[in-house]
């Protein structure tokens, strides 16, 4: 069994760009995190001016939005191996059938697989993933459904799937209980009822726990109330995460839905006055707290999504590791509105973006 985070995180070749927000006095690395970016070089000049609009890319596969992040912009999704915009509204309802008692059975096939992702220009992260993406699929069910998750470990290390919710101990995805650790090449089916309703998550619970989660083994798990919620015009999921790229005990990059600065270059497209429901989930490891702030507006917040009435009306909320909730917001005016972690360091290292509101 591996003994710690350092044994699990590979050091990438920082061969391209450093975040613009990093201070020169600490060698291009933000204070207190990791080791200085020594020997990194800017990309060679092509000898000609590159002109590109936000959301477009040059030959390097990087977008150019002029934001104060990476000088070359975020990595394009097809090159990165992660598409945060597609993840926003991708709710996987599984394969459904009807049980003899009339209930709905939902089934999924989930495979743990090792995969490299280019999370920033020139920075390759050796991830562990569910179904080849970070975050894993957002599983959607309705309260009372019977759920079966057919899990196969195709990675190089033991893994599990631990679901937040109510279930029998044997289905908890904890080493030493029930099936426990699922070794490479082995499979197990988790089965339980969908309860309670709310915004939840799942993740690997193999020891050492922090790197097993931080390397990418997590995803959203949404249980809709049996009676439903008031209809939203637009519903999405945002999973807040970070990347530990040097094998230490902290993060060097931060993002929503897996790719730093993506939503600066590809703003979230919404409509004026539309009711937007966001399932906000924090799976950030190595930092004790994360936050969500939106500019020029306020929102209703439902902690854990287990109530049908909001707890507050605000423009900023905080979540500790594993905490989650529902944000409901309407934009009364068209325009571009920034959202980000209200922790400057996190924002400057990738956790920031825009809502782009088009007129009704």
ABEGO torsion letter per residue (X at the ends): XBABAAAABBBBBBABBBBAABBAAAGGBBBGBEBBBBGBBBBBBAGBBBBBBBGBBBAAGBBBAGBBBBAAEBBBAAAAGBBAAAAAABBBAEBBBBBAAGBBBBBBBBBBBBBBBBABBGBBBBBBBBGGBOBBBBBBBBBGBBBBBBBBBABABBBBBBBBEBBBAAAAGBBGBEAEBBBBGBBBBBBBBBOBBEBBBBBBABOBAAAAAAAGBBBBBBBBBAAEBBBBABBBBBBBBBBBAAGBABBABBBBGGBBGAAAABBBBBBBGBBBBBBBBBABBGBABBBBBBBGBBBBBBBGGABABBABBBABBBBBBGBBBBBBBBBABBEBBBBBBABAAAAAAGBBBBBBBBBX
